[in-house]
Amino acid sequence: MFVTVWITVAVCILVNALYVAAEFGAVGVRRSRIRRLSDDGHRLASWLLPFIENPAELVRYLSASQIGITLSSLTLGAYAQAAFSLAFAGSLAAWVSIDSRTAHSIAEAIILLGLAAAQLILGELVPKSLALQHPTEVALFTILPMRWSLAIFRPFAALLNRTATLVLRLFGSKTSTHRHIHSPEELELLIAESRDGGLLEPDEHRRLHRALRLGLRSARDLMVPRDRLTMLRIDTPWEDVMRTVTASPFSRIPIYRDAPDRIVGTVRVRDLVARYVAEGPVPLQRLLRPIAEINQDLPADRVIDVLRDRRAHQAVVVDTPGHAVGLVTIQDVLNELLGSARGR
């Protein structure tokens, strides 16, 4: 009988592991890979494909996984405690010389902790890691038992989903469907597969690759460092202003106050020349235009959005204390995206 108890415990943990693997495998698997296998006649892939292509079906699939995990966990806890606690309590009472009631309570606590640790490691962490490392193989391996589970749990899953939707509405929240989230490495693989399959030209492949990598960089990676900028102090004498503007190829000159890390705006060369022609030398303060600021840690793919929202061509890149560390323009982002040379 003792062997039967251990076999039952092992089966409960394995069932829990199967449902955990099925859940993470279905969420992590690449649809393009499963679709290709299905087109090649792979039966398991053809069974799995409808669930990962339809958000509603994926929700039903994951609900069945959650029901299976819950039932196997409850069964494991109830059965193992009932089977082990009495025998373990007797041994514990004889070993440490305590009364049977105290021994029974301590035995239940020890068994509960031991089962929780075993289930966490063998029933949760291990299958989760395997599913994340090999999502295609795991998703295909678990589709058959999941189809049986979907048929068995159908009424329970429907009831639980409707109840969850009702609770969310009571809190003023909308229901959401599960979607596949791919890492940048997986997206790179998809792009490479499209190129190898003749769906992308070499130039298109390079642009997509740069666009993908753009989100992994920050504004600091794209900016022109402060020590490479052509700048003017706000109280620079007019002769020095004209000398700097004449030697500079840029149409906008950053202006700083007191120290170069305190950029307060820009001056357009066109405005400066027009004012000089109309009025003669004028203070830079009168020609100063405001300049946007962005944090150095802002993702590079959001720089254009920020500049567009602020209707700005360029922005000062600042560190956490707010000191200017460089300057970034729309052209810098486009050059990074298109692979052109940058410079100031």
N, C-alpha and C positions, 0 to 999 in steps of 0.2 A: 504493500500500500504506500510505503514511503517513496518508492520509485515512481508510482503513479502521481503523487503530489508534485515531485520535481518535474516530471514530464509536463504536467498541466501548467505549472509556472513558466516553464520554458516556452510552451506553446503560446501563452498569453503575451509574453514579451516579444516573441517573433511576430505575432499578429499585430501588435502595436507598431513594431518596426516596419512591417509591410505597409501599413497605412501612412506612417510618417514619410517613408520613401516615396509612396505613390503621390502624396501631396506635393512634396518639393520637386519630384520629377516632372509632374504635370506643369508646374509653374515655370520651371527652369528650362524645359526642353525647347529647342528651336523649331518653330512651325515649318520653316522652309525645309528642314531636314526630314521631318515626319511626312511632309507633303511629297517630297521626292521619293521616300521609301514606299509610300502608298501608291504613287504612280508606277513604281517598279514592281508592284504586286505583292508587297509585304503585308500579310494579313493583319498582324498586330498593329502595324502603323495605320492601316485603314480603319481599324477599330478605334484607335486613339485620336485620329485626326479630327472627327467631329467635336470632340470635347475641348480641344485646345484652340479650335478656330471660332467657336461660338461662345461668347462671354457667358451667356446664360447657362449653357451646358457645362462650362468650366466651374461656375459657381455650384452647380448640382454635384459635380465630381468632387470638389473640395469639401462640400457638406457631408457627403458620404464618407470621405476620409476622416473628417472630424468626429462623426458618429462612431466609426470603427475604433478610433483612438480612445474615445471616452469609454466605450463599452469594454474594451480590452483592459483598460486601466482599472476600472471599477471591479471587473471580474477578478483581476489579479490581486487587488488589495483585499477584497472580501474573502476569496478562497484561501489565499496563502495565510492570512491572519488566522482564519478558523482552523486551518490544517496544522500550522506550526506552533501557534501560541500555547496550546495546552501542553504539548510535549516539552516545549522549551521552558515554560513556566515551572514545570515539575523539576526539571534539571537545575534551573536557576535557584529555586527555593532550597533544594538540597545542598547546593554548592555554597551559597552565601548565608544560609540559615535565616531566611525571612519568611513571613507568613505567605500563604498561597495567593491572597488577593494582591498584595504588593508585587509579588513575583509575576503574577499575570499581567499587571499594568506595565511593568518594566519590559516584560517579554514582548508585549504588543508594540511598545515604542521602538524597541530594537529591531523587530521584524519590519515595522513600517519604514524605518530609516534605511534598512538594508534593501528592501524592495524598491524604495524610491531611487536609491543610488543605482541599483541594477537596471531599472527601467530607464532612468535618465541616460545612462551610458549606452546600454545595448539597444534600448527601444527608441531613443530619441537622437542622441548625438551621432552615433555611428551611422544609422541609415540616412540621417540628414546630410552628413558629410559625403557619403557615397552618392546620394542623389544630386548634390550640387556639383560633384566632380564628374559624374557620368550620367547626366540627365536623360539622354536618349535611351541608353540601355536600361536604366531603372524604370523609366516611364513605360517602355515596351514590356518589360518583365512583369510589371504590376497591373497591366491593363486587364488581363483575364480575371483575376480575383476582384478587381474593382468593378468590372461589369456585373459580376454576381452580386457584389455588395450594393451596387446601384439599384438592382432589381429588388433586393431584400429591404433596403432602407428607404425606398422611394417615398412611402407615405410619411415616414418620420422626417426625412429631409425636407419635404414640402411644408410640413407643419412648422418645423424649426425656422425655415427661411421666411415664411409668412410672419411668424412671431417676431423674428429679428427685424423685419421691415417695419412692423407696427411699432416696436419699441423705438427704432430710429426716428420714425415720424413723430412720435410723442416728444422727442427731444429736439425736433426741428431739423433733423439731419436727413440728407438724401442718401438713398442706397447707392452703392457703387459696385461695379463689376470688377472682377480680377482681370488683370492684363499681364502680359509677359513683359518682364523687364530684363533687358540684356546688358551685360557689361560692355565697356568699350572694346575689350578683346574679342567678344562674340560678334560685335558689329563689324570689326575689322575682318573677321573671318567671313562674314556674309558678303562684304564688299569684295574680298579676294575671290570668293566662289563665283560671284557675278562676273568678275573680270575673266576668270578662267573659263567660264561658260560662254564667253563672247557677248555678254549683255552690257559690258562697259568698255569703252575705249580707254586706252592708257591715260590720256589726259583727264578723262572723267574720273578714273580710279584715283589718280593723284589728288584731284580736288576734293573728292569725298574723304580721302584719308586725312588731308589737312583739316577739313571741316570737323571731322571727328576728334582729332587731336586738339583742336582749338579750345574745346570745352575743358580740356585737362590743364590748360595753362591759365595764367592770371594776367591782370593788367600790367603788373611789374615785368612780366616776361616780354611784353610787346612794347613797352614805353621806351622812349629815348631818355637815357639817364640825364640828370640835371647838369652834370659837368660837361655834357656835349651840346647843351643848348646855347643858342645865341640869345642873351637876355640883356635887359637894361634896368638900371636902378631908376626909381621913379623921379629922383632929383638930378638925373644925369644932365650935364650942360648940353645946350642945343648943338654945339659943334661936334661933340662926341656922339650925340644921337645920330646926326646926319652921316658921320663917318661910319658908324656901325650899320646903319640902314643901307648905305651905299654898298658896303662890302658883303651884305647878307643876301642870299638868294631867296629868302622866305618872305611871304606876304604878311605874316603876323609875327610880332616880336613879344615874347613874354616880358612882363614888367614886375619887378619885385620891390619890396619895401624893407629897408634895413639889412636884410640878409637874403641870399639867393634861395633859401628854403621857405621864404614867405612870398610866394607869387600872388599878386593881387589882381592881375588882369592881363590883357594883351592890348597892343596897339597895332592897328592895321596900317601898313605902309601907305596905302592909297589915301587914307584919311590924313595921315601926317603930311603927305605931299600937297594935298588939296588945301589944308589949312595954312600951310606955309606959303602957298601961292596967293591965298586970299588975304592973310593977316600977317605973314611973317612968322618968326619963331614964336611958338606957343608952348606952355608947360605940358609935359606928358600927362599930367593929372587930368587935363581937359579932354584928352583923346582916349583916355582909358576905357576899355570895354571889359565887362565882367567875364570870368572864365569859370567853367564848371570844374568840380572836383570829384574824383572817384577814388575809392580805397584801392590800395595796391593789391589786395587779395581778391578783388572782384574777378569772377571768371571771365576769360577773354571773350567768350561768345556772347557775353552780356554787355560788353563795352559799347557796341554799336547801338543796342537798345537804349542804353542810358544817354548816349550822345543824341540820338534821334528824339527821345522824349524831351530833352533840354534844348533841342534845336541848336546844337553846338557842333562845331567842326573838330574841336579838340578839347582836351580836359587835362587838368593838373592831376597827377597821380600822387596821393599823399599816404604817408604811413599812419600807424595808429595814433601817435601824438598829434597828427595833423600837419606835419612838415612836408613840404614838396620834395619828392624824390625823382621826379621826371615828368615827361609830357607824352601823352598818347593822342593820336589822331585817328580819324576814320581810315585814312590812307594806310596807317600802320597795320590795322586789322585786315584790311583788304590785301595788303602785301603779304601778310602771313598766310592768308587763305589762298592766295594765288601763287605764292612762291616767289614773289619779286624781291629784289634787293631793297633793303631799307637803309636809311641814313639821314643824318641831320647835318 
